[in-house]
């Protein structure tokens, strides 16, 4: 099993201090950012989870943040489910995209990446890193991709789904150009709806957490439409774009609408050579968590078949967040499990089959 969304976190953002230049270090040391050195600076969401965003059983014995303890992560996830690789997606680091100061945002993203590559991935060959960048600073993000994109433990570029503009906008093209240049896929993780970023829904902030959580797939729809319409995949034909934690079942219907409108109005975007659904099939991937849960499994299967889910889905648990998906309970068709649980991610990230050093043999695929 390859888990494509595992949140490694810190108990205090003070861990970033050794990786920051003196100028930016001062922002944390003097507590001029929200929360000071006890939390990562970001704008608060307009709605709050009524019971907290984390699994309470993932709080380590020292009272630190869930996801901050490697041994507990091994016990509850890596060892328990025999995870072949865990793709680390950080936690608060993606909130850098909410900051109005793009230079500070990039500095914090760089520090987070250095921290992850020094304090996490060397501990365990099963851990692979996402390279967090600040999308509001395209030149800085591109420089960060070129700085660390060839690191053997980095498997993707990571941005937030919350953004100032839809991701097809040419403003962001330097980021996608750098990712394509170094051969890394890009992922947008749900979050960072706050600060300078757009509201989580098209009609403004919702009132309740469950209401907002159900509607967050809207950001995924907007980014898919924008990336395709602006011709990002024509300009960067080897680029792959993954939506993490944005839901799944909506993709088929939005592609149907995009295909129909493109056929009627294709003169607007003459640079496109294929139907939107054809671009999506080759370039868009989605993680399973949170997978929609209709009463009838046949309805879910039909929605997944509409997007060729056997090829386009990547398994994810979202550990240690509150809506963690137990691999043993995910409603994926049995005949799809090998591809969804491991092989799609292996192909996307270029991961080898893990070797069992003790036995000298490949681990079986779950």
Number of C-alpha atoms within 10 A of each C-alpha: 25 26 26 26 25 26 22 23 24 24 17 16 20 17 16 22 20 12 18 20 12 11 10 16 18 14 17 23 14 10 13 12 15 14 14 17 21 15 16 24 24 24 19 14 16 16 15 14 13 9 9 10 13 18 16 14 11 21 17 17 9 7 10 15 18 24 25 23 19 16 13 18 21 15 11 14 20 21 13 10 16 15 20 23 24 23 24 26 28 23 19 19 28 29 26 29 33 28 21 15 13 19 15 18 28 26 23 29 26 26 21 27 24 18 18 23 22 11 12 19 17 13 11 12 13 16 21 26 25 26 31 31 31 32 29 26 21 20 18 22 30 22 17 23 28 16 11 17 23 13 13 10 20 22 23 27 26 26 30 26 31 30 26 17 17 21 25 21 15 15 15 20 18 18 26 27 17 22 24 19 15 13 17 26 21 24 25 25 22 22 25 28 27 22 20 18 21 20 21 26 15 12 7 10 17 16 11 13 15 13 12 17 15 13 16 22 22 16 25 26 17 17 22 25 18 17 23 25 21 17 21 22 22 16 15 16 13 15 21 22 25 25 29 29 24 28 22 25 23 17 21 19 13 17 22 15 12 19 18 14 12 18 11 10 11 16 10 10 13 10 13 20 12 12 17 25 20 14 21 22 14 16 20 24 24 24 27 30 24 19 19 15 12 10 8 8 13 10 13 20 16 14 19 21 15 15 23 13 24 20 17 23 27 28 28 29 25 24 24 28 19 15 14 16 19 14 16 7 7 17 15 21 14 8 9 13 18 14 21 26 25 24 22 20 25 18 11 17 17 12 16 11 16 16 13 11 9 6 8 8 11 12 14 12 17 13
